């Protein structure tokens, strides 16, 4: 969490007398930690992703829909790296997104898209499209190419 969310130096779980669990987030700029209900939705979402991705008993397949919701665009690169790291450790991650910023952090070999043609769903892989390969090799980013309509079949 310290490496992925700027300012957070510590997260601590504390059980209340009535059995509830409160999370305390220490921000480096403040003396006292914030309890979870005063932390942003994006911070809580990133924290939940990191817990899931570093679970000692990893899941063989994670499906994530629109991870960009409530996250700062700069954290999308960090999250894409964490998903890639999880996959490198043997897990599989399926992410659906509407975010060019998230897609910019993903290598072509990991990008697929679905199209529907006459009632049949077709899967295309970005790294098999010579035009996309050439554009990315020339410095374009996949998310911007998608926004401009290049990821179609």
C-alpha positions in Angstrom: 0.0 0.0 0.0 2.9 2.3 0.8 4.4 1.7 -2.7 1.1 2.2 -4.6 -0.9 4.9 -2.9 1.0 8.2 -2.4 1.0 9.4 1.2 -0.2 6.2 2.9 2.5 5.0 5.3 0.6 2.4 7.3 -2.8 0.6 7.4 -3.8 -1.0 10.7 -6.9 -3.1 11.5 -8.4 -2.6 14.9 -11.3 -4.6 16.4 -13.9 -2.7 18.3 -15.4 -3.9 21.6 -18.6 -4.9 19.7 -16.6 -7.1 17.3 -16.5 -4.8 14.3 -13.2 -4.2 12.4 -12.0 -0.6 11.8 -9.2 0.1 9.4 -6.9 3.0 10.3 -5.0 4.7 7.4 -1.9 6.7 8.3 -1.3 9.5 5.9 2.3 10.9 6.2 1.0 14.5 6.3 -1.1 14.0 9.4 -0.3 13.0 13.0 -3.3 10.8 13.6 -4.6 8.1 11.3 -8.0 8.3 9.5 -10.5 5.6 10.0 -11.8 3.9 6.9 -15.1 5.8 6.7 -13.1 9.0 6.2 -10.8 7.6 3.5 -11.6 8.1 -0.2 -13.4 5.5 -2.2 -10.4 5.2 -4.5 -8.0 4.5 -1.6 -10.4 1.8 -0.3 -10.8 0.3 -3.7 -7.0 0.2 -4.3 -6.6 -1.3 -0.8 -9.1 -4.0 -1.6 -7.4 -4.8 -4.9 -4.0 -5.1 -3.2 -5.5 -7.5 -0.5 -7.0 -9.6 -3.3 -3.8 -9.6 -5.4 -1.6 -10.6 -2.5 -3.8 -13.2 -0.9 -1.6 -16.0 0.3 -4.1 -18.4 -1.3 -4.4 -16.8 -4.8 -7.4 -17.4 -7.0 -6.8 -19.1 -10.4 -8.9 -16.5 -12.2 -9.8 -12.9 -11.2 -12.4 -11.0 -13.2 -12.4 -7.2 -12.7 -14.9 -4.9 -14.2 -13.9 -1.3 -14.8 -11.1 -0.9 -12.3 -10.8 2.7 -13.3 -13.9 3.7 -11.3 -13.0 5.9 -8.3 -9.2 5.7 -9.0 -7.0 8.5 -9.9 -5.7 8.0 -13.5 -2.1 7.9 -12.3 -3.0 4.8 -10.1 -4.2 2.9 -13.1 -0.6 2.3 -14.2 0.2 1.0 -10.8 -2.9 -1.3 -10.8 -2.1 -2.6 -14.2 1.4 -3.5 -13.0 -0.1 -5.3 -10.0 -2.4 -7.3 -12.3 0.6 -8.2 -14.5 2.6 -9.3 -11.4 -0.3 -11.5 -10.3 -0.4 -13.1 -13.7 3.3 -13.6 -13.7 3.0 -15.5 -10.3 0.6 -17.9 -12.0 -2.9 -16.3 -11.6 -5.0 -15.3 -14.5 -6.7 -11.8 -14.7 -9.6 -10.8 -17.0 -10.2 -7.1 -16.9 -12.9 -5.2 -18.8 -12.3 -1.4 -19.1 -13.5 1.8 -20.7 -10.4 3.6 -19.7 -7.8 4.6 -22.3 -5.5 5.4 -19.4 -5.7 1.9 -18.1 -5.2 0.4 -21.5 -2.1 2.6 -22.0 -0.5 0.6 -19.2 -1.1 -2.8 -20.7 1.2 -4.4 -23.4 -0.4 -5.3 -26.7 0.1 -9.0 -26.1 -2.4 -8.7 -23.2 -5.1 -6.8 -25.0 -8.1 -8.5 -26.5 -11.4 -7.1 -27.7 -14.8 -8.5 -28.6 -17.0 -7.6 -31.5 -20.3 -9.0 -32.6 -20.8 -9.9 -36.3 -24.2 -11.3 -37.4 -25.0 -12.5 -33.9 -21.6 -14.2 -33.4 -19.0 -12.8 -30.9 -15.5 -12.6 -32.3 -12.3 -12.2 -30.1 -9.4 -10.2 -31.5 -5.9 -10.0 -30.1 -4.1 -6.6 -30.4 -0.6 -8.2 -30.9 -1.9 -10.0 -34.0 -2.8 -6.7 -35.8 0.2 -5.5 -37.8 -1.1 -1.9 -37.9 -1.4 -1.8 -34.1 2.1 -3.3 -33.7 3.5 -0.7 -36.1 1.7 2.2 -34.4 2.8 1.1 -30.9 6.4 0.6 -32.1 6.3 4.2 -33.5 5.3 5.5 -30.0 1.5 5.4 -29.9 -0.2 4.1 -26.8 -2.9 1.4 -27.0 -5.5 3.4 -25.1 -5.3 6.3 -27.5 -5.4 4.0 -30.5 -8.6 2.4 -29.0 -10.1 5.9 -28.5 -9.4 6.7 -32.2 -11.1 3.5 -33.4 -8.1 1.3 -34.2 -9.1 -1.6 -32.0 -11.8 -3.0 -34.3 -12.0 -6.0 -36.5 
